[in-house]
Amino acid sequence: MSLRFCHSLLLLQLIFCSISAILSQDNGDPTIRTMEAFSGYPIHESNSFATDFVSSLSVDTLTLQKQIDELSTFSDTPAPSVTRILYSEKDVLARRYIKHLMTLAGLSVREDIVGNIFGRWTGHESELAPVATGSHIDAIPYSGKYDGVVGVLGAIEAINVLKRYGFKPKRSLEVIMFTSEEPTRFGISCLGSRLLAGSEALAKDLMSTVDSQNISFLDAVRSAGYAKEQDDLSSVFLKKGSYSAFLELHIEQGPILEEEGTSIGIVTAIAAPASLKVDFEGNGGHAGAVLMPKRNDAGLAAAELALAVEKHVLDSGSVDTVGTVGILELHPGAINSIPSKSHLEIDTRDIDEKRRNIVVEKIHQSAVSIAKTRGVVLSEFKIINQDPPALSEKLIIEAAEAASKELNLTHKLMISRAYHDSLFMARVSPMGMIFIPCYKGYSHKPEEYASGQDIANGVKVLALTLAKLSLQ
């Protein structure tokens, strides 16, 4: 072997070793370096690379606001209000719009038989449980255009943010648009997420549920193009662990973040409601002819119970206990007729389940006592739902906190007194929520508003948190 050949061989070995060393540091693919940086693996200049990633996150605020505005036009009431009722014509059109945006974002779209919509970005380890995010787009009568919508359109934009940078997820990322978070049509809140969480009782009840126009749930769902060939709603159920994490972006629906000038709220717990229906039956009669001592007024029984709800809630001793009589109906509903029937629907909620349940029991005791005292019949006292509160997962809280800090956004830990689809997704997977400020805390009315900057901040935190969770 010549000296020149040996020298050339040695030079080739040195070059090969140098290239191998460089590849071992850089991994050749900047996407892999990004993932390693997020994962905390020790790689060359990982901190500066991760910083570069964070500083490069860019939200297309103008397009996102345009999408929010366009979606608001699918409404049964004139702007600035939004009314979008489950399985209505406008709801179906809005669903098509969401599926179109998911497709434009390169997501693989599917729907279940009640209309929950899923858009998936497949990760390079697709066998792992995905990370999910999303919210709802249905809207109660004469409400606003941000509730739920920010969490759906913002989630799609968060995917776009990551794709624009060139990020490649390890775990798949999935955007979910939940069916009917609002209870407007069938009196059932979070209908889609309850079913996903495996509520057999709800699946059974929906087989005979009708709306105020006596249209059955099954007829309504089929009119929207779903459940064409099957009635088995249990096909919607998800197995526990179907997702490794679920994260929902939402406007606060309260004034705290705006009043404090804080950019991001990270939810630690969601208060859960108990919903009650109460009916009293008394004796009607002419408002002038029946003397006061002889009356059995079902309306006054309802009024007295409404005040009892307030008293029991205040007596709990906690600001986290709240109660609302949202519906109070009198029959026959004439100014000159003593009410012979009354109907109340009551919402009481708390982050402490035991304390809330004590309030429910006290309301029941008051209803029984009032009926006896006023000589009316308590014909129904029905607990529609009595859901447990949900705690956010520590890992998700920490990931959202880290994302907020890396983005130089002020944040605070807080509870959610409103409840969301996240409450039920917590039964399927670890859960967390991100809040952004909204104007004066307004929600469920046309004045509901979140600024473009606040929405963009929320989308950035969501995108960065999803990236972190994808790499777990």
Buried (B, 14 or more C-beta within 10 A) or exposed (E): EEEEEEEEEEEEEEEEEEEEEEEEEBBEEBBBBBBBBBBEEEBEEBEEBBEBBBEEBEBBBEEBBEBBEBBBEBBBBEEBBBBBBBBBEBBBBBBEBBBEBBEEBEBEBEBBBBBBBBBBBBBBEEEBBBBBBBBBBBBBBBBBBBBBBBBBBBBBBBBBBBBBBEBBBBBBBBBBBBBBBBBBBBBBBBBBBBBBBBBEEBBEBBEEBEBEEEBBBBEBBBEBEBBEEEEEBEEBBBEEEBBBBBBBBBBBBBBBBBEEEBBBBBBBBBBBBBBBBBBBBBBBBEEEEBEEEEBBBBBBBBBBBBEBBEEBBEEBEEEBBBBBBEEBBBBEEEEEBBBBBBBBBBBBBBBBBEBBBBBBEBBBEBBEBBBEEBEBBBBEBEEBBBBEBBBBBEBBBBBBBBBBEBBEBEBBEBBBBBBBBBBBBBBBBBBBBBBBBBBEBBBBEBEBBBBEEBBBBBBBBBBBBBBBBBBB
